[in-house]
């Protein structure tokens, strides 16, 4: 049931938002966690299924684009969810196209090329390696998806709904303890 799934995503997205904000020191109202990204991608899929082929479909696309600027993985994350759905029956292309989008977006390849051409490339900084690691991580995840055999696995959905906010809360707690520990050392 679409609406049950959507409602469940939103409930757990709201629950996870505060630990997410603390874990990643983000502004709570400006950077929403991955469950919001999935919910937005799901809404886009529903909109596509009901309005594709009419001019009304294109009417809300700018709204989806702007909304995706405020969720984790931004436009690329929502676009990848949508691409996986649209390309689900297209053999290897169902993975190859999202792989290319993912790699170009998360490694900021186009931005790096522009920086190199304009002479503003700062070289191999930690940020460069972070961008590269994001791209490689996405490639590994997509390779695992490519290996998916189409069979349903063990029913563990509630485990993952609970695990996501719980692991964020643990990360946030470690961050707070680490931050306080550093303050105590330097006082």
QUIBEL-V619947 format. One record per residue. N is the residue number from 1. RES is the residue in one letter. OMEGA is omega in whole degrees, 0 to 359 (999 if undefined). Layout:
N|RES|OMEGA ; N|RES|OMEGA
This chain:
1|X|184 ; 2|X|186 ; 3|X|175 ; 4|X|179 ; 5|X|180 ; 6|X|180 ; 7|X|178 ; 8|X|178 ; 9|X|182 ; 10|X|180 ; 11|X|181 ; 12|X|174 ; 13|X|179 ; 14|X|178 ; 15|X|184 ; 16|X|188 ; 17|X|182 ; 18|X|175 ; 19|X|177 ; 20|X|181 ; 21|X|179 ; 22|X|182 ; 23|X|183 ; 24|X|181 ; 25|X|178 ; 26|X|174 ; 27|X|188 ; 28|X|185 ; 29|X|183 ; 30|X|183 ; 31|X|185 ; 32|X|187 ; 33|X|187 ; 34|X|178 ; 35|X|173 ; 36|X|177 ; 37|X|180 ; 38|X|179 ; 39|X|179 ; 40|X|176 ; 41|X|178 ; 42|X|176 ; 43|X|178 ; 44|X|177 ; 45|X|179 ; 46|X|178 ; 47|X|178 ; 48|X|181 ; 49|X|184 ; 50|X|187 ; 51|X|182 ; 52|X|179 ; 53|X|178 ; 54|X|179 ; 55|X|180 ; 56|X|178 ; 57|X|184 ; 58|X|182 ; 59|X|183 ; 60|X|180 ; 61|X|176 ; 62|X|178 ; 63|X|178 ; 64|X|180 ; 65|X|180 ; 66|X|180 ; 67|X|182 ; 68|X|177 ; 69|X|185 ; 70|X|180 ; 71|X|180 ; 72|X|182 ; 73|X|167 ; 74|X|184 ; 75|X|182 ; 76|X|180 ; 77|X|180 ; 78|X|179 ; 79|X|180 ; 80|X|177 ; 81|X|180 ; 82|X|179 ; 83|X|178 ; 84|X|180 ; 85|X|184 ; 86|X|184 ; 87|X|187 ; 88|X|181 ; 89|X|185 ; 90|X|175 ; 91|X|184 ; 92|X|180 ; 93|X|181 ; 94|X|177 ; 95|X|187 ; 96|X|182 ; 97|X|176 ; 98|X|178 ; 99|X|180 ; 100|X|179 ; 101|X|181 ; 102|X|183 ; 103|X|181 ; 104|X|182 ; 105|X|189 ; 106|X|176 ; 107|X|181 ; 108|X|184 ; 109|X|181 ; 110|X|178 ; 111|X|180 ; 112|X|178 ; 113|X|178 ; 114|X|179 ; 115|X|180 ; 116|X|181 ; 117|X|182 ; 118|X|180 ; 119|X|180 ; 120|X|180 ; 121|X|185 ; 122|X|178 ; 123|X|186 ; 124|X|180 ; 125|X|175 ; 126|X|179 ; 127|X|177 ; 128|X|181 ; 129|X|175 ; 130|X|179 ; 131|X|180 ; 132|X|180 ; 133|X|177 ; 134|X|180 ; 135|X|180 ; 136|X|177 ; 137|X|178 ; 138|X|178 ; 139|X|179 ; 140|X|179 ; 141|X|181 ; 142|X|176 ; 143|X|177 ; 144|X|177 ; 145|X|179 ; 146|X|181 ; 147|X|181 ; 148|X|186 ; 149|X|178 ; 150|X|180 ; 151|X|177 ; 152|X|179 ; 153|X|178 ; 154|X|180 ; 155|X|182 ; 156|X|188 ; 157|X|182 ; 158|X|176 ; 159|X|183 ; 160|X|176 ; 161|X|180 ; 162|X|183 ; 163|X|186 ; 164|X|179 ; 165|X|180 ; 166|X|181 ; 167|X|176 ; 168|X|178 ; 169|X|178 ; 170|X|177 ; 171|X|178 ; 172|X|179 ; 173|X|176 ; 174|X|179 ; 175|X|179 ; 176|X|179 ; 177|X|180 ; 178|X|180 ; 179|X|178 ; 180|X|178 ; 181|X|178 ; 182|X|177 ; 183|X|180 ; 184|X|180 ; 185|X|186 ; 186|X|178 ; 187|X|999
